[in-house]
Structure formats: structure tokens, C-alpha cells
Amino acid sequence: MRKFFGVGAMAVVMSVASYGQNVSTNGGSIQGTITDPSGAAVPGAEVKVFGTDTGFSRTLKTDGAGYYSIGPLTPGAYKVTVSSAGFQSLAVTTVIRVGTTTPGTFKLSLGQSSETVEVNAGSIQVNADQPGVSDVLTSQQIESLPINGRNFLDVAQIEPGVILQAGGSFDPTKAGYSALSVGGVSGRTTRILLDGQDITDETVGTTIFNVSQGAIGEFQLNRSTQDVSGDVTSTGQVLVTTKTGTNGFHGELFYNFQDSRALFATEFGSQPPFQRNQFGGSLGGPIIKDKLFFFGNLERIKQDAAQPAGVSSTFSQYVGLNVPSPYRETYSTVRLDYNGPKGGHYFVRANYNVNAVAGNFGEQFETYANRDNTPGIAGGVDYQFGRFTHSFRGSFEKFHNLISDTSSTAAVNLLPGIAYQNVVGTSPLLSTGPNVDAPQGTFQSDKQARYDGSWTKGTHTIRYGYSINYILGGGFANFFGLGPRLRTNSATLLANCGNVAGAAACPGDPLNGYHTSSLIIGNGLGYFTENPGFGANFGGVHDWREGAYVADSWKATPNLTVSAGVRWSVDTDRANQDLPGLPCSALDATQYNTSVGNVADNPCAGAAATTSLLGLYGSQFAGQVHQPYGNFAPQLGLAYALPDHVTVLRAGIGIFFEGDVFNNTTNARGALLKAGPFFAEAANGNVCGPGQFTNPDGSITNSATVGGQTMTIAQACAAPVKQAAPFILALSQGYQTASAKNPVSPNTSFIGETLNATGVYGAPYRTPYSEQWNFGLQRELFKGAVLSVDYVHNSTLKVAQEQDVNHVGAARYLNTTAATNAIAATLAPNAAAKYAGYPTCPQGSSAASINCAIANGATIDTFAQHGLDSGQAYLGGASAANNGDSIANGAAFPGANAKLGSGAFLLPVGRSGYDALQVVFREQKSHPVRGIERSNVQISYNLSRVVSSSFGGSDQFFSNSSWDNDNPNAYIGRAGLDRKHQVSFGGSFLVKHGPEVGVIGHFYSALPTSLTLDNTASSVGNIFQSDLTGDGTTGDLAPGTLPGDYMHRVKPGQLGAYINNFNQVYAGQLTPAGKALVAAGIFNSNQLTALNGVIQSLPTLPQAVAPANPMFRQVDVTFSYPIRIGRYVHTLGDSVLLEPKIAFYNVGNFSNYGNDGGNPNVAPFGGDLGTPGVGSVNGPNDFYSVDSQRVTRQSGTYDQGAPRTTEFQLRLSF
């Protein structure tokens, strides 16, 4: 598209000041100044860097200032030799870490160059050259940490500000994967690079494939002000290197075994069956000594398990049932390294990952099977000519995913062909039937190439680079394709079981005890774009990602490094910029035909055919979505080593741009496409709201006939679920049949039909970016021990967030004609719709009519179902004409422009903030104390605050809505992953003549909860009960609170008093929508009170203290006893070790709690104050109710916070 723009951009940035050191995503480096005993520079000194394991070497002479810089270098052990006439030679043993500049400033002693002084720099040193905040975990640490399942991302969990997440909580395709939340932001967008190449999943986030722990050489996590050569991310970046072969053969074989019958703790008093067999090995060594090396790794997981379904005690007959979740995974990695001529290093790596897992996405018996196949290949070359270094990388990865439904074999399948859920809020108390995410297929490929170079001039190291990725996505997702989703809740509990007169309520009977609260019907089609991709005619997306940077590290003095720089980046078409603007001529001529009398409802009436359709929402939305090509990100930093050279002060500031996952792209695209086999929902969502839907052929469906009996949608939604089920199935089958007749028929979600812009990117799109800065210090407390203290700040701006610019439902836009017509329609019988009405009452909209309806049992819901409501609830966010109505017979609160539907565009109005004090102590030492042979320890503490303006909180980069459409930043509060205090530690120590002990531990403070006024009891009428601000959004924040206030400004012991005060001050009062009706003389306050069209009282606490979101606690421990086989078989030598080990995960069996299917990173207690059941902050606080929220094992190997498990391990290494 504009692929060559990057070349021009690079030429521009080459002329400005730049930031960095001679280090990149491809490896590490060493740099410094050589001085004499007086501190004067030693020019012309020869510096030789020699890889002690591989024989690789580079030689360079210092410049006139005594300065040198060598890199990139493959991480590992090196010896640096410095020699100059008149000085003793110096040989320093040191290590090179990934993404890190190793200090290389040395002082020579006078003497003969034939004399050599040997120095060991140590494995842990202060970083005197880089201003950013990062840590490197070495292979020794990785191998000694007790990591359940050996997932490569899990090694970062001991870093400050890091929370480990289950990938399955992002998307069904990520079952069996992990993700890293850094700085309180979802791990969806954490950038992950392997050997310098991006392996991030561009469709839903986290990694595109898993890598065996045994294949990892080093692991670096950048937490703030990452290096300018890094890739696109505004949060955290992970740099991982694979192991390489050396001049000696090395490898391992291992077998790990877990079984629930062997020292597992129980779950809810029972022991779900579980067994894992994990085995594999690796081998590396020379093919040609000092020249050509190989490394290979192969690992397999065979896991059979069942998880507690977690059914509510309301349905006691299903309590105690388990959901099978088998899991299989095979990792494989092979790598070749070659030390070529002229100091060049070449490598190639291939990998193949197969992941197969069963899951339910937190929806109990709605099970599915997921399989991923991911091959990949990468290669590169690094070499140095004099003062210039050059590094090239190239790679190709492909991801192929398939999801299929398996609910037919589930223990419970109440309504075959219907996904049934009984919910509180959005959390399922009972879920059965076909999984709504199946069938599904997701494909992705990424072709990458990058160049990184450097030039050393004087005390300046100038770095520059350019990268390009061609990323393709594709696939289909036939949501609700195997059956509609029918939901019930406590508000739809029938007074008479099965509607049998005189029968009592039966809340434990899911089929006869409830009627439907919401019904979603899919069209049976599953593509999201009109473009071809991966062999299909539809479903493809693409992106050209480019980046360029230039960087300068100026060694102003031997102790001071000043850095400055800029990076340019672009992602094309992530916000559907390839689509042209829509003109008025795209408007459906049938629905908005001025010749048949509804000219008043045509928003384009009188306008030219070329007039922008989206421009009707405002001139700023006309035209194509803006494609940002000018994303320049400057950075500045410094690092100053105090004269003692054991203390370093560092500070950095910079701008970092974010990416956008393909799911956002495709979710926002369908409404802009006129025709095609695209996924759509009948009535754009809940068909119980409007009571009808439009078929692809333009016909209207408002009823279904089964066996000669007809039932309207309104009747089906009001009937017991068992009675309504055949008709609901018929509605779904009819809609899917009509859609299948012509798969390229008109798209019923097309904005030219619905005039509903919900979720569409607005034209004034901007790339989200963060402003980061940090300052702090590092100090070497003693040899082998370093303490780091940093203050980190991250402000993220221009986040895409939904804001309804048409303000549908806002109280100030009352249409009095529509309101009075809605009242009249409520009173009038409608034989065609089988609606009885109130025939004995005066017809019309008079006070007498309303009073009579009230006397006969009418509620605000009754009137709302006939149009006395928001256009969002009554019309599904679409225009009145799209629902077959005129504006006069549409919603009473249609928005600023009644001819249009919702204008909830994705706009760059969201923001978030992260502030943290991060403290890390690292120690790696032999004989640290008496009786300990060696130790390797890291302890971190994080004191932080995470705030966000989006309704979705911490998952802010996944199309979230606003709390208030009038002011999207009015409510900025704590995000969902905010944990004020985090203590993490990990490491190992070898007891003399005893075992080696490994440990990982976490203690986190409680997650926050947002207190809201519940709007799930009914799908209609909520603007009169829970829209306190009058902006049209319902389920508002409880007055006086901000997002995430529970557990912070509102404590569990204060919630009862808050509710009592709310009931005295707010309950029974009119919302702005109610006041608008009264001001217009349509209702009086007494009538609205009688109808329950007022703010509702909140249920009081059933006890004095509300349930508290608890802290998170977990300690994992391993005990091993290395046995040197050479002591018994002398021909093997001392390098062969047999290591039996036992691991206890959550050794203390700490109880942890979470929601969303047991996820420990979702607060266990919901804040919907109108729903006081189990799992609500104003629900019961007894042991059973709280224990029902206890965390259980998640998909794959993820079991953070779950009850104790035990693993038996055996490892042979050499």
C-alpha cells in the first residue's frame, strides 16, 4: 500500500537525535570505556570478546576516547580480553543477556602486556547504560523455578506488576495458552518476540504458539520505556531466545506426572479426576567444533481431566457434576547456529506446535473442542565490519485453528439445539446446549523481515533499523450457528411452575420455572469480511506493519550515558481504512422509500446521493477512516553510575504506540458491508425486545408455528421455557433457512438498513499510544546481589471506546408523539400479535387510560415493550424504519436524530493510567550462607494504581463501551486488574549434602469491583430505573462511586450503610427519563411510582458485612536431590545428573476466589447491587456461598490459585 513510506521515514529520522545502545531485540551487547589507573582514556586498546561455549569471537580497538561497543551478541557466557602496550592484559569473565547492554568499562593496570589479570564480573550486575526498566531471567532460573506445565510465559510471573492470565479467558482459540498482564493491562496486547521475531497472535492476543520451557535460553521482560528497536506495544514486551548448541554435548530427558489420587487437595469436597503425563527432552552440541552447532527440543503433554461444572445450588440436581477437559500438546524446536567467516553469526530455527484442548469458555456444559496447528521458521545473520554492525532477521509463522461443538456428549443437555443459560448478571448459574462459539476456524500468517544496524563514532553508538511484516488473517465464526441462546434469570421466575394455576414457584426447575429474559438467534453464516483469504472466498483481513528507528547512545562521560531517539511505525487497515465512505445512495431504498409516504423517516431526504451516510451523525464521521502514517515516537533517557560504580541512577521517557487485534477489525466491519455471507443476529441482538425481526429477504417474522399451533415471539418469551422451546427452535431454523437461500443476500446488519453504527470505527481514528516515564536506581548490595527501585508511569491515550454520538435513550430527546402512541399501543388489544391489551380501559394515552392499566397490573415494562423506552432497548439500536415503524411509532427516546439509530462509534476517547513503585532484589551467589552451596533468588514488590475510563476496564484494547455517552471520561476509576499490593518471589537454593529447593510465591491484594445499579432483571424499561445520568446508558454506577470503588473507597463493612443511605435518598425518585415524561405532562410522578418506573430500592445485606474480594495467595515449592551418576559410573563424568523431584503447587492449599468460570483475575463478587444472589457483593456471606466462588483449574496447564496439586518429576541431564 504505502510500503515504501517506511524508507522515506527512515531517511527523515536518521537526521534527528536518537535513543539507544548497541543492543536490540536480536540479542545483547557489551560496551564501555577503557581507562588507565588515573582514569584517562586508553585509545587503540584491543578488545576481544570470546564465547566460551561456542568459540565465537570478535575483536575491536577502542577509539580516541577509549570507547568501544560490540554487538549484537548471542546471549551466553563470554570472556572479554583487553590488551594495550604498557598495561597488563585484562581478562574478564562475564555474561551477555538478551536485550541488555553488559557493562564493559574497565581500568587497566600498568605492567607488561604478557601479564594477565583475571576478573569475574559476576552473573548479576548493575546496568550502567540503559534507562528503561527490565529484567532478564536466565536458563538457570527458568530450570529451577517450580512452573506448573512448563509454559514459557509463566517464567515472568515473579516480575513486579505482572499477573499471569489464562489465554482461554480471551477467546476459545486460546484455551491451553497463558498470557502476561503487565502494568494492569490485559495480556492480550503484550508483545512477544522469539529470537527477535514477533510471535504475538494478531487475531485475539497473547502468543501464537507455545514454546517448551526446555527450549528457552533467556527471557527478558520490558516493563517501562522499552528499547527503541522494540515492536509495537504500549504496555509490556517479552524478548525470548532459544537455546543454542555449544562445543560440548548437552541435553536432558524428563518425565513429569500428576494424578488427582496422589497428594491433591479436594475441590468443593470432591476430587475431580485428573492425570497429566508430560515428557520430552532436548539435545545440543557441535557438528563442527567452534563453527556449526545444533539444538533440538521435543515435548509432549497428555492430560485427562474433569472440572467441577460450578452449577448454582439453585439447581441442586446438577451440583457436583464435572465437565471433561482433555488436553494434548506437542512442542518441537530445532535450531542450527554457524560461526561464519569475518565474524559473522548465522542461525535458523524451526518450530511446530500442536495444541488440542476441550473447553467451555466458562459456560459449564456448553463444551467445545479446540485444535491449533502452528508451524514456523526463522533465521538471521549478525556480523560486524569495523565500527559498523549489521543484523538481518526473517521469519514465517502460520496459525490454523478449528473449534467444534461437543455438547452432545455433555452430562447435561436440557434443550438439544438450544443454548440455555440461567444467569445472575452475566455469570451463568447453569449453562447447557450447543456451544455458541462453534463451529469456528481462525487462520493467521505472518511474514517478517527486519534489519538492525549500528555505527560507533567516538563516544556515540548510532543505531538504526527497519522492519516489515505482512500479516494475513482469515476464517469464520458461526456464532449461535448450532442453536439460539436462551437466557433466564431471577426476574423471569414464574409465579406458578409451568404456568399452572395454583402451582407454586419452582426455582430449581430450569425448564418449567422460568420464562425467557433474552433470546439471541444467529443466521447460520460465519464470515466477517468480503475479502478472500486462506483458500476461502470470504473472511480475509490483511495488514502491512512497518517500523523504522534511529538511536544514539552517547557516553558523555565514563559514568554517564545519555540517550535520545525516535521510532516510526504503522499498521494498515486495522480500523477498516480500506473501505470507502458510505454515501446516501447505500441507504436501503425499500425501507427508506420516500415515494411510499415515510419521507419524514428518511435521513437522506433532500440530500444528494453522494452525501455521506455516516456524516449524518456529524460531519467528522464523513469519509474514510483516518489511516495514521505519522506515528513518530520520541524517547529520551539517561543512566548515571556513581563513582563507586555499584550505584546507577536511571530515568527514561517516551511515547509508545499500540496495535489493534484483528478481532476488533472484523467485529467493526460487518455493519459496513452491504451483502455477503456475514454473521448476523436477528433483531441485532435480543429478539424478545422488539418481538420481531427482519429476514434477509425483507420479510418480517414475529411468530412461529409448530404442529399447527402458533406462538408469537412475545408469547414465547413470556411462556415457560419448556413450552416455548419448540417455537424458539422454529424461529432459529426459519431465520437460518432464509439466510442460507442466498449466502450473498443483503446483510441485515448493514448500516444502510439498520442505521445502527454500534461498534463501527469512526473516521477520526487515531492509533492508541502511551506516554511512559520512569526514574529509579540500581545498587549492587554485594557481589552477586542487586537491588532495583523504580517509579513507573504509563498514561495510555486515544484508546478506541464506544460513544453514542446520537445519544439514543438520552432523556433530553423525548419524542412526545412516540411516547403517547406507545401508551395507546399498550392499552389497545392486538389480535395479530396475540396481545390482549386492556380492552376494559379507556383507550388512548390519557391519565384515565394509564390509571386503569395500572389498576389492571400494568408495569413500566408493559409500556416499554410497546415503545415507551430507549431506542436501544425497543429497537435494538436500529432506526424505527428498520423495525417497520415510523418515528411516531418508534421509541419514545430515539436520540438526537430520530431518523437514525445508535451512533456508538469506536472513537479515540478512552484513556487509562498506571503508576507504580517497583522494587526488585536479585541475588545469585555461591555459598551465600553457611550450609547453602548456591542460591538464586528474586523478590519483587509492586505498589500500584491502575485506572481506566472504559467499561471493560483492564481489557481496554478490545472494543469497550463508555460509562457515560455524554462524557466518556467522566468516570475514571480502578481497572479490573488493579491490585494495589503485589509481592512475588522465586528462586532456588541447594542445601549442602541435601536437596535443592525451588520456590515461587505470590501475595496480591484484592481486586476491585464496580458498584452498579442492576439492569439485567428485564431487557426493557431500564432508563426509568437505572439511568441516573440521563445519557441513555443503563446500569449506571451507583451514585457517588467510581469504577472499582468496592474494596477501596467502599469497604465491605461500609456497603450496608451505603445501601441504606441509597434507599433513603435515591430509591423511589424519578430518573431524568421519568422526569422528562412528567415535564411533558404524559405521566405524573405517582403513576410512574405505581408502575415501578422509578429508581428501585436496593436489596439490603443479609448480614452485617458484605462479602469481600479476597487477596490472592499461592506458594509453589519443589524439592529435588541431584545425583551425580559419574560417582557410580565413572565413565560418565560429573556432568551427568539424575534428578528426582517432587513439586507442590499451592503447597499451603490457600483458598483463592474468582469469577468468569473460576478465573482468579476476575473479582469473585459482582457489583450489580440489584441482584443480591450468590456471587454478588450484597449477596450472602456464608461459607458455602463464598466457597462456591473458589478458583479451580483452568484450561491447559493454567491453575493459578487452584487447590494444591502435586507433581512427581524425574530428570536426566548432561
Number of C-alpha atoms within 10 A of each C-alpha: 8 10 13 9 12 22 13 12 20 19 13 12 20 20 9 14 18 27 30 35 35 31 30 28 26 31 27 24 26 26 21 23 26 29 21 15 12 9 13 14 20 21 18 19 22 18 22 18 24 18 22 16 15 25 15 20 20 18 16 19 20 22 20 15 19 22 28 29 29 26 28 30 27 22 24 22 16 23 20 21 19 27 23 21 14 13 22 19 23 22 19 20 19 24 23 23 28 32 35 26 27 23 21 22 18 17 19 21 18 14 14 14 17 12 12 17 15 13 13 11 16 15 18 18 21 21 24 28 32 30 32 29 25 20 21 21 20 19 19 13 21 22 17 20 23 28 24 19 18 18 19 20 24 22 23 21 22 26 28 27 28 22 26 22 27 26 26 23 22 20 14 24 29 30 29 27 24 24 25 30 23 26 29 29 31 26 27 25 32 26 29 26 22 19 25 26 27 26 22 20 23 25 24 22 25 28 26 26 24 23 26 24 22 27 26 20 20 24 26 23 24 21 23 29 30 29 27 32 27 23 26 25 20 28 30 24 25 23 25 28 25 23 25 27 24 24 20 14 15 17 19 18 19 19 17 20 18 20 19 19 15 13 13 20 20 15 18 16 8 10 15 19 15 19 17 21 16 21 19 20 21 22 21 23 21 22 17 12 14 19 18 21 24 24 24 24 25 22 23 19 20 16 21 17 21 17 22 21 23 25 22 21 17 16 15 11 12 16 15 17 18 20 22 23 21 20 24 20 21 21 22 22 23 22 23 21 24 22 23 16 9 11 15 19 23 19 20 19 21 18 21 20 23 20 24 23 24 26 33 27 24 23 23 28 32 29 30 25 24 25 22 24 19 21 17 20 18 22 21 22 20 25 23 22 12 11 17 18 21 20 23 20 22 20 23 21 23 21 20 20 20 20 24 18 23 19 23 18 11 18 15 19 19 16 19 17 24 25 26 31 25 24 18 23 23 14 17 23 23 27 28 27 29 31 35 25 23 27 23 22 20 19 22 25 24 25 20 20 20 20 19 25 24 26 20 22 16 16 24 22 26 24 29 28 23 23 21 20 21 16 20 21 23 27 25 23 23 22 24 28 26 25 28 27 27 24 24 28 25 20 15 20 21 22 17 17 20 22 19 12 9 9 12 14 18 18 19 15 16 22 22 22 25 32 29 27 25 20 22 21 30 27 30 28 22 24 25 29 27 20 14 14 19 17 10 13 13 21 25 23 25 20 19 19 20 26 25 29 31 30 31 26 26 24 24 13 13 23 19 19 24 25 27 24 27 26 31 24 25 28 24 19 22 23 28 22 19 13 14 11 19 21 19 20 16 16 23 18 13 13 21 22 15 16 9 9 9 16 15 15 22 21 18 21 15 9 11 11 14 12 17 23 24 26 17 19 22 13 11 12 20 20 21 20 22 18 20 16 16 11 19 19 19 19 27 23 25 25 25 24 23 14 10 8 14 18 21 25 22 26 23 25 24 25 24 30 23 24 21 24 18 24 19 21 23 23 16 23 21 26 26 21 20 21 18 20 25 32 25 26 21 25 27 20 19 24 23 25 26 21 22 21 28 18 21 25 14 14 9 13 17 17 22 20 14 13 7 6 8 14 20 23 27 21 20 25 27 18 21 24 24 18 15 20 22 20 23 30 20 15 24 26 20 16 22 21 15 18 26 16 11 13 16 15 17 21 26 31 26 23 27 27 24 28 27 26 29 21 27 27 31 27 24 17 22 20 23 23 24 24 19 24 24 24 22 21 21 23 21 20 14 11 15 19 21 22 20 21 19 22 20 25 23 26 20 24 21 18 27 30 28 29 28 29 19 25 29 31 31 25 27 18 23 24 23 19 14 23 26 22 21 27 25 21 22 28 28 19 16 12 9 9 15 15 15 12 19 19 11 12 17 18 21 18 19 16 15 13 20 26 18 18 25 17 13 12 11 20 19 23 20 21 24 27 23 26 32 34 31 33 28 24 26 31 31 23 27 29 30 27 24 26 21 15 16 20 22 20 21 30 35 32 31 35 29 20 18 27 21 30 31 31 29 25 25 27 24 20 21 27 23 26 24 22 21 22 20 21 21 21 19 22 23 22 20 14 15 15 10 8 12 17 17 17 20 22 19 22 20 22 24 25 17 22 21 26 25 28 30 31 25 18 28 24 22 25 23 22 24 21 27 23 25 26 23 19 12 21 18 13 19 22 25 30 31 26 26 27 24 19 19 24 20 24 22 26 26 25 22 22 17 13 10 14 15 22 22 25 22 26 21 21 16 20 17 24 28 30 28 27 25 21 26 24 22 22 17 17 17 27 27 29 33 30 28 27 29 24 20 26 25 31 25 25 21 23 26 22 13 8 16 21 25 27 21 26 20 14 11 17 17 19 14 15 22 20 15 16 21 16 12 18 18 12 11 18 17 19 22 25 22 22 31 26 21 21 23 17 12 13 12 17 20 15 18 13 18 23 18 17 21 19 28 30 24 21 20 20 16 19 20 14 13 14 18 21 25 23 25 19 17 22 21 23 22 24 23 25 21 21 18 19 15 19 19 14 12 11 11 10 9 14 14 15 12 20 19 20 19 17 19 19 24 22 28 25 19 15 20 15 20 24 28 24 20 19 25 24 27 27 25 20 25 31 28 28 27 28 26 24 25 22 18 24 29 24 28 30 25 20 21 12 8 12 18 20 16 20 24 23 25 25 20 27 28 29 21 23 23 24 28 25 24 23 24 24 22 16 20 16 19 18 18 18
